[in-house]
Amino acid sequence: METVMEDVEEYNFREVRLPSLIPVVPEPELERESGERRRGRDIVLAIDHGPNSKHAFDWALIHLCRLADTIHLIHAVSDVKNQLVYDTTQGLMEKLAVEAFEVAMVKTVARIVEGDAGKVICNEAERIKPAAVVMGTRGRSLIQSVLQGSVGEYCVHNCKSAPVVIVPGKDAGDASII
């Protein structure tokens, strides 16, 4: 018996070509180090060009990632055909991929997706089935978040396939680690 899925939204995206940095994973030294620990996990990181997004990326590298994990960088845009936006975002993602490899020796996959940021992040999390979804705060006040809404709040309520980690900004007391 097949499951019929209704209301499946199609969305546009562009894969980002990143430098091929492939971490070399040594053979497990102990029997208990085999299995899922060595296979690695998928971690979705929602990024933009802001400092809080970079801080969330740094936090995830230090506190969450381990050897053999794969980071999926997701950036939501209003139009994927805009070459200027694509080139700028590709440059940012290449820089982050190199930094992720240098700091935590993790593989990075990147995708620029067209659509509303909250929906895009939840759709990508549903597609990838990650261990966690990590994002930064925008730095709005409580009143602004209530009036305008929040991408993080949307993801916490609608992302059913993975836990959502919202990393507070640098000004919340945790200075950038890297």
C-alpha positions in Angstrom: 0.0 0.0 0.0 1.5 3.4 -1.0 1.1 6.6 0.9 -0.4 9.4 -1.1 1.1 12.8 -0.2 -1.1 15.8 -0.8 -0.1 19.5 -0.8 3.5 18.8 -1.5 5.0 22.1 -2.4 7.7 22.1 -5.1 10.4 24.6 -4.5 13.4 25.9 -6.5 16.9 25.5 -5.3 20.5 25.7 -6.6 23.2 23.5 -5.3 26.4 25.3 -4.4 29.7 23.9 -5.6 32.1 23.9 -2.7 35.8 23.1 -2.7 36.2 19.3 -2.3 37.5 19.0 1.2 37.1 15.4 2.2 38.0 14.6 5.8 40.1 11.5 6.3 38.5 9.4 9.0 40.9 6.9 10.6 40.0 3.3 11.3 38.2 2.9 14.7 40.6 2.0 17.4 38.0 0.4 19.6 35.1 -1.8 18.8 32.6 0.6 20.4 33.7 3.3 18.0 32.1 1.7 15.0 28.5 2.2 14.0 26.6 5.5 14.0 29.4 7.3 15.8 31.8 6.7 12.9 29.1 7.0 10.2 28.5 10.6 11.2 25.4 12.7 11.5 23.7 15.3 9.3 23.4 18.8 10.9 21.4 21.5 9.1 22.7 25.1 9.6 20.5 27.9 8.5 22.7 30.8 7.5 22.5 34.3 6.1 25.0 37.1 5.8 24.6 38.4 9.4 26.9 38.2 12.4 24.5 36.1 14.5 24.4 33.5 11.8 28.2 33.3 11.8 28.1 33.0 15.6 25.6 30.1 15.4 27.9 28.4 12.8 30.9 28.8 15.2 28.9 27.5 18.1 27.8 24.4 16.1 31.3 23.6 15.0 32.6 23.8 18.6 29.7 22.4 20.6 27.8 20.1 18.3 29.9 18.7 15.4 32.3 15.8 15.6 34.5 14.0 13.1 32.7 12.4 10.2 29.6 14.6 10.5 28.1 16.5 7.5 27.0 20.1 7.8 24.2 21.1 5.4 24.3 24.9 4.9 20.9 26.3 3.9 20.3 29.8 2.7 16.8 31.0 1.8 16.4 33.7 -0.9 13.5 35.3 -2.7 14.9 34.4 -6.2 17.4 31.7 -7.0 17.9 33.1 -10.5 19.5 36.3 -9.2 23.2 35.7 -10.1 24.5 38.5 -7.8 22.8 36.9 -4.7 24.0 33.4 -5.8 27.6 34.5 -6.3 27.7 36.4 -2.9 26.1 33.4 -1.1 28.4 30.9 -2.8 31.4 32.9 -1.6 30.1 32.9 1.9 29.4 29.2 1.8 32.8 28.4 0.4 34.5 30.3 3.2 32.3 28.5 5.8 33.1 25.1 4.3 36.8 25.7 4.5 36.5 26.9 8.1 34.4 23.9 9.0 37.0 21.5 7.6 39.9 23.3 9.3 38.2 23.6 12.7 36.2 20.3 13.0 37.2 18.3 10.0 33.6 17.9 8.8 32.2 17.7 5.3 30.0 20.5 4.1 27.1 20.5 1.6 25.4 23.8 0.6 22.1 24.7 -0.9 20.4 28.0 -1.8 16.7 27.6 -1.7 14.0 29.9 -2.9 11.1 30.7 -0.6 10.1 31.8 2.9 13.0 31.1 5.3 11.0 29.2 7.9 9.3 27.0 5.4 12.5 26.4 3.5 14.4 25.3 6.6 11.6 23.0 7.7 11.3 21.4 4.2 15.1 20.9 4.1 15.0 19.3 7.5 12.2 17.0 6.4 14.3 16.0 3.3 17.6 15.5 5.1 16.3 14.1 8.5 19.2 15.7 10.4 20.3 15.2 14.0 19.7 18.9 14.7 18.7 22.2 13.0 20.9 25.1 14.1 20.2 28.8 13.5 21.0 32.1 15.0 18.7 34.8 16.3 18.1 38.0 14.3 18.5 40.2 17.4 15.0 41.6 17.5 13.4 42.7 20.7 10.5 40.7 22.2 7.9 43.2 20.9 9.3 43.1 17.3 9.3 39.3 17.3 5.7 39.2 18.5 4.6 41.7 15.9 6.6 40.6 12.9 7.1 36.9 13.7 10.3 35.0 13.9 11.9 32.3 11.7 13.3 30.5 14.7 9.8 30.5 16.4 8.3 29.2 13.2 10.9 26.4 13.0 10.5 25.4 16.6 6.7 24.9 16.1 6.8 23.4 12.6 10.0 21.4 12.2 9.0 17.9 13.2 11.9 15.9 12.0 14.7 17.3 14.2 15.3 19.4 17.3 15.8 23.0 16.6 18.7 24.8 18.3 18.5 28.6 18.4 21.9 30.1 19.3 21.6 33.5 21.0 23.7 36.3 19.5 27.2 37.4 20.7 25.7 40.2 22.8 23.8 37.6 24.9 27.1 36.9 26.7 28.8 34.1 24.7 31.7 35.6 22.7 32.6 34.1 19.4 34.7 31.0 20.0 36.6 30.7 16.8 
